[in-house]
Amino acid sequence: CAMSDYAGQREVIAENLTGLIIAELSRYVQELKQERKSHFHEGRREQQLIDTCWKQLDASKRRFERDCKEAERAQMHFEKMDADINVTKADVEKARQQAQGRHQMASESKGDYASKLQHFNKEQQEHYYTKIPAIFQKIQDMDERRIVRIGESMKTFSEVERQVLPIIGKCLDGITAAAESIDQKQDAQSVIETFKSGFECPGDFDFEDFSQPMKRTVSETSLSNSRTDGKQDARSGKSKGKLWPFIKKNKLMSLLTSPHQPPPPPPSSSSPSAVPNGPQSPKQQKEPLSHRLNEFMTSKPKIHCFRSLKRGGSGPEDFSNLPPEQRRKKLQQKIDEMNKEIQKESDQRDALTKMKDVYIKNPQMGDPSSVDPRLAEIGQNIEKLRQESQKFEAWLAEVEGRLPTRPEQPRRQSEMYETQSTAVNNCAQDRESPDGSYTEEQNQEPPVKVAAQNEFDDEFDDEEPLPTIGTCKAVYPFEGHNEGTIAMEEGETLNVIEEDKGDGWTRVRRSEEEEGYVPTSYVEVYLDRNAKGT
């Protein structure tokens, strides 16, 4: 809470800086840019004026120099003609007139040069001593005003910061108090309480005196008993691990054998080779309890997976990890959201189409072609949304096709344990107990025997097997290699002890000894109404 308050005060500071300082400074900077631009433009104009005066002066000077040289040449030509006795009087007079004309032009050029020189000197004096200093003074005044404005902004910032400092101090005190109140022991105990298995430690082995000839009673904790059980399991082709304590046998068998993968689709032909048993419900490799414990203690992905269970981690896009009814609701919700998006995009497209029609009728209001890119983009968005919606609708149709249309039956006895096991399956990807302690070493194993002997049989002898609620006839053969399933031949009749609950599997029993799950689409079910009513 203190961290949130601290962040909130920082947001207050940021909002005040944005509203009181940044916005005003941004506007003021634009004004300064315009003013600075006008000052530099005025300076360039004055410089161009003085450059023009200099060019005029230089041109007048060159013209005066040229006229003087031409007048001098005309005078020399006249004197030469006047000294020559062979030249006629008319030629001498002509040369004299030309010399006088050149002298007149030189005199005028001299006057113009003197006037331009005086004007340039005056303009240059004003340029360097009056106009340019005035422009520089304006720029200096502008910069001084900028400095003053920066100072005012810094003062405003300090005032805003000072207003929230007491609150920030209290927030920091709260953060310090929260840090000092951390109890690592209690936090660790909370983690233990969340993930502990609840199993009791095994007891001590009893001493077995083989020196006495009397018949010995083997106890539960005797070493020979465990070895004998191991041998019996080896003879039966099955290696059995510790089962869960304090759980009834029927619930345990249902939990261990109920397949959580979707059933295979019915084959196109009745030949056994056409039955796809493997890919739909893969077999997992089991590990000993000690390996599971070590993996839980050392593996970071496992810890992350447990966190995702608690926080509701992300699932697959088609929600296949959910039960059928929940999956149907999620898919329908997703389709409704996409339909809303499609409707929204369609409304935008209609509005843009109307705007384009208005532009076409009244070109002065806008260019009709400017709307085309947005219309194309909206069309692409609608097409993508429709494709996504069709994908989810296909998944929804698949789910609705697999949901049972008959009235719902009472939930199976082991439902809550199956739900718990399903949550762990999503994380660890194998069927085991919620704490990960139930393991088996072989991938393929025969169907579970209801009367199979284990070390907990004495506690569950009073349990009755599930009653028969009907019969079913195998339409296709099913090999039943996967965990929790049972093999059947085409045309074989089996007893139904648990009907399909929407997951695509039906639980059956053969000759009161062997039970397991078969795909509902592989059999024709005939339920006994009297048995259903009970």
C-alpha positions in Angstrom: 0.0 0.0 0.0 2.9 2.4 0.9 4.5 1.7 -2.5 1.2 2.5 -4.3 0.9 5.7 -2.3 4.5 6.6 -3.2 3.9 6.0 -6.9 0.7 8.0 -6.6 2.6 11.1 -5.3 5.1 10.7 -8.1 2.2 10.8 -10.5 0.9 13.9 -8.9 4.3 15.5 -9.4 4.4 14.4 -13.0 0.9 15.8 -13.7 1.7 19.2 -12.1 5.0 19.4 -14.1 3.1 18.5 -17.3 0.3 21.0 -16.7 2.1 23.9 -15.0 5.6 23.8 -16.5 6.0 21.7 -19.6 2.9 23.1 -21.4 3.8 26.7 -20.6 7.4 26.2 -21.5 6.5 24.6 -24.8 4.3 27.5 -25.8 7.0 30.0 -24.7 9.7 28.2 -26.7 7.6 28.6 -29.8 7.2 32.3 -29.2 10.9 32.7 -28.7 11.6 30.8 -31.9 9.4 33.2 -33.8 10.9 36.3 -32.2 14.4 35.1 -32.8 13.6 34.3 -36.4 12.3 37.9 -36.9 15.4 39.4 -35.3 17.7 37.4 -37.6 15.6 38.3 -40.6 16.0 42.0 -39.7 19.7 41.6 -39.3 20.0 39.9 -42.7 17.9 42.8 -44.3 20.3 45.4 -42.9 23.3 43.5 -44.1 21.8 43.3 -47.6 21.2 47.0 -47.5 24.8 47.8 -46.7 26.0 45.3 -49.3 23.8 47.1 -51.9 25.3 50.5 -51.0 28.8 49.1 -51.3 28.0 47.6 -54.8 26.7 51.0 -56.0 29.8 52.8 -54.6 32.1 50.3 -56.3 30.3 50.7 -59.6 30.4 54.5 -59.4 34.1 54.4 -58.6 34.9 52.1 -61.5 32.9 54.3 -63.9 34.7 57.4 -62.7 38.1 55.6 -63.2 37.2 54.5 -66.7 35.9 58.0 -67.7 39.1 59.6 -66.4 41.3 57.3 -68.5 39.2 57.8 -71.6 39.4 61.7 -71.1 43.1 61.4 -70.8 43.4 59.4 -74.0 41.1 61.8 -75.8 43.3 64.8 -74.7 46.5 63.1 -75.8 44.9 62.3 -79.2 43.8 66.0 -79.6 47.3 67.2 -78.8 48.8 64.8 -81.2 46.4 65.9 -84.0 47.1 69.6 -83.2 50.8 69.2 -83.5 50.6 67.3 -86.8 50.8 69.8 -89.7 49.5 67.3 -92.2 46.1 67.0 -90.4 43.3 69.2 -91.5 41.8 71.8 -89.3 38.4 70.0 -89.3 40.1 66.8 -87.9 41.8 68.9 -85.2 38.5 70.5 -84.3 36.8 67.1 -84.1 39.5 65.7 -81.8 39.2 68.8 -79.6 35.4 68.3 -79.2 35.9 64.6 -78.3 38.4 65.5 -75.7 36.1 68.1 -74.2 33.2 65.5 -74.1 35.4 63.0 -72.3 36.4 65.5 -69.7 32.8 66.4 -69.2 31.9 62.7 -68.6 34.8 62.3 -66.2 33.6 65.3 -64.3 30.1 63.9 -63.9 31.4 60.5 -62.9 33.5 62.2 -60.3 30.5 64.0 -58.8 28.4 60.8 -58.8 31.3 58.9 -57.1 31.6 61.5 -54.4 27.9 61.4 -53.7 27.8 57.6 -53.6 30.8 57.6 -51.3 29.2 60.0 -48.9 26.0 58.0 -48.8 27.9 54.7 -48.2 29.9 56.1 -45.4 26.7 57.4 -43.7 24.9 54.0 -44.2 27.9 52.2 -42.9 28.1 54.4 -39.8 24.4 53.8 -39.0 24.8 50.0 -39.8 27.6 49.4 -37.4 26.8 51.9 -34.7 23.0 52.0 -34.6 21.1 49.3 -36.5 23.2 46.2 -35.7 23.6 47.0 -32.0 19.8 47.6 -31.8 19.2 44.1 -33.2 21.8 42.5 -30.9 20.1 44.3 -28.0 16.7 42.8 -28.9 18.3 39.3 -29.0 19.9 39.9 -25.7 16.6 41.1 -24.1 14.9 38.0 -25.5 17.5 35.7 -24.0 17.3 37.5 -20.7 13.5 37.0 -20.7 14.1 33.3 -21.4 16.5 33.0 -18.5 13.9 34.6 -16.2 11.2 32.2 -17.4 13.4 29.2 -16.7 14.0 30.5 -13.2 10.3 30.8 -12.7 9.8 27.2 -13.9 12.4 25.9 -11.6 10.7 27.8 -8.7 7.4 26.2 -9.7 8.9 22.8 -9.8 10.4 23.2 -6.3 7.0 24.4 -4.9 5.3 21.3 -6.5 7.9 19.0 -5.0 7.7 20.7 -1.6 3.9 20.2 -1.5 4.2 16.4 -1.7 7.4 15.9 0.3 5.6 15.3 3.6 3.3 12.7 2.0 6.3 11.0 0.3 8.1 11.0 3.7 5.1 9.1 5.2 5.1 6.7 2.3 8.8 6.0 2.8 8.2 5.4 6.5 5.5 3.0 5.6 7.7 1.2 3.2 10.4 0.9 5.8 7.9 -0.4 8.4 6.6 -3.0 5.9 10.2 -4.1 5.1 11.0 -4.5 8.8 7.8 -6.5 9.4 8.7 -9.2 6.9 8.7 -12.6 8.6 10.6 -15.1 6.4 9.7 -18.0 8.7 6.0 -17.3 8.2 6.3 -16.9 4.5 8.2 -20.2 4.2 5.6 -21.9 6.3 2.8 -20.5 4.0 4.6 -22.1 1.0 4.9 -25.4 2.9 1.2 -25.4 3.9 0.3 -24.7 0.2 2.4 -27.4 -1.4 2.8 -30.1 1.4 1.6 -33.6 0.4 0.2 -34.7 3.7 1.9 -38.1 3.6 3.2 -39.6 6.8 6.7 -40.9 7.1 7.0 -44.7 6.9 7.4 -46.5 10.2 10.3 -48.7 11.3 10.6 -52.2 10.0 9.8 -55.0 12.6 12.4 -57.5 13.5 11.6 -60.9 12.0 13.1 -63.8 13.9 13.7 -66.6 11.4 15.4 -68.7 14.0 12.0 -69.7 15.5 10.2 -72.6 13.7 6.8 -71.2 14.5 4.6 -69.6 11.8 5.2 -65.9 11.6 2.6 -63.3 10.9 3.9 -60.8 8.4 3.2 -57.2 9.4 2.5 -54.3 7.2 6.0 -52.8 7.8 7.9 -56.0 7.5 10.7 -56.1 5.0 9.7 -59.5 3.6 6.2 -58.3 3.0 7.5 -55.5 0.8 9.8 -57.9 -1.0 7.0 -60.4 -1.5 4.7 -57.7 -2.9 7.4 -56.7 -5.3 7.8 -60.3 -6.5 4.1 -60.7 -6.9 4.0 -57.4 -8.9 6.9 -58.6 -11.0 5.0 -61.9 -11.8 1.9 -59.9 -12.8 4.0 -57.8 -15.1 3.4 -54.6 -13.0 5.6 -52.6 -10.7 3.3 -50.9 -8.1 4.3 -47.8 -6.1 2.9 -46.5 -2.9 -0.8 -45.6 -3.2 -2.4 -42.6 -1.6 -3.3 -43.2 2.1 -6.8 -42.4 3.5 -8.5 -42.6 0.0 -11.1 -45.2 -0.7 -10.3 -47.8 -3.3 -13.1 -46.9 -5.8 -12.1 -43.3 -5.7 -8.5 -44.2 -6.1 -9.1 -46.5 -9.1 -11.3 -44.0 -10.8 -8.7 -41.3 -10.3 -5.8 -43.4 -11.6 -7.6 -44.9 -14.5 -9.9 -42.2 -15.8 -8.3 -41.0 -19.0 -8.1 -37.2 -19.3 -7.2 -37.1 -23.0 -10.0 -36.8 -25.6 -11.1 -40.3 -26.9 -10.0 -41.3 -30.4 -12.6 -40.8 -33.2 -14.3 -43.9 -34.6 -12.4 -45.5 -37.4 -13.6 -45.5 -41.0 -13.4 -49.3 -41.1 -13.7 -52.0 -38.6 -10.3 -53.4 -39.0 -8.0 -53.3 -36.0 -5.3 -51.6 -37.9 -7.5 -48.6 -38.6 -8.1 -47.8 -34.9 -6.0 -44.8 -33.8 -5.4 -45.5 -30.2 -2.1 -43.9 -29.6 -1.9 -40.2 -30.6 -5.1 -39.1 -28.8 -4.2 -40.2 -25.3 -0.4 -40.4 -25.0 1.3 -42.6 -22.5 3.6 -40.8 -20.0 6.7 -42.1 -18.3 6.3 -42.3 -14.5 9.0 -41.4 -12.0 9.8 -42.5 -8.4 8.6 -40.4 -5.5 12.1 -39.3 -4.7 12.7 -38.0 -8.2 9.5 -36.1 -8.1 10.5 -34.5 -4.7 13.9 -33.6 -6.1 12.4 -32.1 -9.2 9.9 -30.0 -7.1 12.8 -28.7 -5.0 15.3 -27.9 -7.8 13.3 -27.2 -10.9 12.3 -23.6 -11.6 9.8 -24.5 -14.3 7.9 -26.7 -11.8 7.7 -23.8 -9.3 6.5 -21.5 -12.0 3.9 -24.1 -12.9 2.6 -24.3 -9.4 2.3 -20.6 -9.4 0.3 -20.7 -12.6 -2.1 -23.1 -11.0 -2.7 -20.7 -8.2 -2.9 -17.6 -10.3 -4.9 -19.2 -13.1 -2.1 -19.6 -15.7 -2.8 -19.3 -19.4 -4.2 -22.3 -21.2 -4.4 -23.4 -24.8 -6.3 -21.2 -27.3 -9.1 -23.7 -27.8 -9.6 -24.1 -24.0 -9.1 -27.9 -24.3 -7.8 -28.0 -20.8 -11.3 -27.2 -19.4 -14.2 -29.6 -18.9 -16.6 -29.7 -21.8 -19.3 -27.4 -20.3 -16.8 -24.8 -19.2 -15.0 -25.0 -22.5 -18.3 -24.5 -24.3 -19.0 -21.3 -22.2 -15.5 -20.0 -22.8 -15.7 -20.6 -26.6 -19.2 -18.9 -26.7 -17.9 -15.9 -24.8 -14.9 -15.6 -27.2 -17.3 -15.8 -30.2 -19.5 -13.1 -28.7 -16.5 -10.8 -28.1 -15.4 -11.3 -31.7 -18.9 -10.6 -33.0 -18.9 -7.3 -31.1 -15.6 -6.4 -32.6 -16.9 -7.3 -36.1 -20.0 -5.1 -35.5 -17.8 -2.3 -34.3 -15.6 -2.5 -37.4 -18.6 -2.7 -39.7 -20.1 0.4 -38.1 -16.9 2.3 -38.8 -16.8 1.0 -42.4 -20.4 2.2 -42.9 -19.6 5.6 -41.5 -16.6 6.0 -43.7 -18.6 4.8 -46.7 -21.2 7.5 -46.0 -18.4 10.1 -45.6 -16.9 9.0 -49.0 -20.3 9.4 -50.6 -20.6 12.9 -49.2 -17.1 13.7 -50.5 -18.0 12.4 -54.0 -21.2 14.6 -54.1 -19.4 17.6 -52.6 -15.7 17.5 -53.6 -15.0 20.8 -51.8 -15.6 19.0 -48.4 -12.8 16.6 -48.9 -11.0 14.1 -51.2 -12.9 10.8 -51.6 -9.7 8.8 -52.2 -8.4 9.8 -48.7 -10.9 7.4 -47.2 -9.9 4.4 -49.3 -6.8 3.3 -47.2 -8.8 3.3 -44.0 -11.6 1.3 -45.6 -9.1 -1.3 -46.9 -7.6 -1.6 -43.4 -11.0 -2.1 -41.8 -11.9 -4.7 -44.4 -8.7 -6.6 -43.6 -9.5 -6.4 -39.9 -13.1 -7.7 -40.4 -11.7 -10.6 -42.5 -9.2 -11.6 -39.8 -11.9 -11.4 -37.1 -14.3 -13.5 -39.2 -11.6 -16.2 -39.7 -10.9 -16.2 -35.9 -14.6 -16.4 -35.2 -15.0 -19.3 -37.6 -12.2 -21.1 -35.9 -13.8 -20.8 -32.5 -17.2 -21.7 -34.0 -15.7 -24.9 -35.3 -14.3 -25.7 -31.8 -17.7 -24.9 -30.3 -19.5 -27.2 -32.8 -17.0 -30.0 -31.9 -17.7 -29.5 -28.2 -21.5 -29.3 -28.6 -21.4 -32.5 -30.7 -19.6 -34.3 -27.8 -21.8 -33.1 -25.0 -24.5 -35.5 -23.8 -28.0 -34.8 -24.8 -29.6 -37.1 -22.1 -30.3 -35.8 -18.6 -27.3 -35.4 -16.4 -26.5 -38.3 -14.1 -25.0 -38.0 -10.6 -21.4 -37.2 -10.8 -19.0 -40.0 -10.4 -17.7 -40.7 -6.9 -14.2 -39.6 -7.6 -15.0 -36.3 -9.4 -13.2 -34.1 -7.0 -10.1 -36.2 -7.1 -10.2 -36.2 -10.9 -10.5 -32.4 -11.0 -7.5 -32.1 -8.7 -5.6 -34.6 -10.8 -6.5 -32.8 -14.0 -5.0 -29.5 -12.6 -1.7 -31.3 -11.9 -1.8 -32.9 -15.3 -1.9 -29.5 -17.0 1.3 -28.7 -15.1 3.3 -31.9 -15.0 1.9 -33.6 -18.1 1.4 -37.0 -16.5 -1.4 -38.5 -14.4 -0.4 -38.6 -10.7 -1.6 -37.5 -7.3 -2.0 -33.7 -6.6 1.3 -33.7 -4.8 3.0 -35.7 -7.6 3.8 -38.8 -5.4 1.9 -41.6 -7.1 4.1 -43.2 -9.7 4.3 -46.3 -11.9 7.3 -47.4 -13.9 5.7 -49.0 -17.0 4.0 -47.2 -19.9 1.7 -50.0 -20.9 -0.1 -52.1 -18.4 -3.2 -54.3 -18.4 -6.5 -53.0 -17.2 -6.8 -52.5 -13.5 -8.2 -55.4 -11.5 -10.9 -54.3 -9.1 -9.8 -57.1 -6.8 -6.1 -56.4 -7.1 -4.2 -56.9 -3.9 -2.2 -54.1 -2.3 -1.1 -53.1 1.1 -4.3 -51.1 1.8 -6.8 -53.9 1.0 -7.5 -54.5 4.6 -8.8 -51.0 5.0 -11.2 -51.1 2.0 -12.6 -54.7 2.1 -16.0 -53.3 3.1 -16.2 -51.3 -0.2 -18.7 -52.5 -2.7 -17.9 -52.3 -6.5 -19.8 -49.8 -8.5 -23.3 -51.1 -9.6 -24.0 -51.9 -13.2 -26.3 -49.3 -14.8 -26.6 -50.9 -18.3 -24.7 -52.7 -21.1 -22.9 -51.7 -24.2 -21.9 -53.4 -27.4 -18.6 -52.7 -29.1 -19.1 -51.3 -32.6 -15.4 -51.1 -33.3 -12.4 -52.9 -31.8 -10.3 -51.0 -29.3 -6.9 -52.1 -28.2 -6.8 -50.1 -24.9 -3.0 -49.7 -24.6 -3.3 -46.4 -22.7 -3.5 -45.9 -19.0 -7.0 -46.4 -17.6 -8.5 -47.9 -20.7 -9.7 -51.5 -21.4 -9.4 -53.5 -24.6 -12.5 -54.8 -26.4 -13.3 -56.8 -29.5 -15.9 -55.9 -32.1 -19.3 -57.2 -31.1 -18.3 -57.8 -27.5 -20.9 -57.0 -24.8 -19.7 -55.2 -21.6 -21.4 -53.9 -18.4 -21.6 -50.1 -18.1 -20.8 -48.9 -14.6 -20.4 -45.2 -15.3 -21.8 -43.4 -18.4 -20.2 -40.6 -20.4 -20.1 -37.3 -18.5 -19.2 -35.2 -21.5 -15.5 -36.2 -21.8 -16.1 -38.8 -24.5 -15.3 -41.9 -22.3 -17.6 -44.6 -20.8 -16.5 -46.7 -17.9 -17.3 -50.4 -18.3 -16.6 -53.8 -16.5 -15.9 -57.2 -17.9 -16.9 -60.4 -15.9 -16.8 -58.7 -12.5 -13.0 -58.6 -12.5 -11.7 -56.1 -15.1 -12.8 -52.6 -15.6 -11.7 -49.5 -17.5 -12.7 -46.8 -19.9 -13.6 -47.1 -23.6 -14.4 -44.4 -26.2 -18.2 -43.7 -26.2 -18.2 -43.4 -30.0 -16.9 -47.0 -30.2 -19.9 -48.6 -28.4 -23.7 -48.7 -28.4 -24.9 -48.0 -24.9 -28.1 -49.6 -23.5 -28.8 -48.1 -20.1 -31.1 -49.8 -17.5 -33.7 -47.2 -16.5 -34.3 -49.0 -13.1 -30.6 -48.9 -12.4 -30.4 -45.2 -13.4 -33.3 -44.4 -11.1 -31.5 -45.9 -8.1 
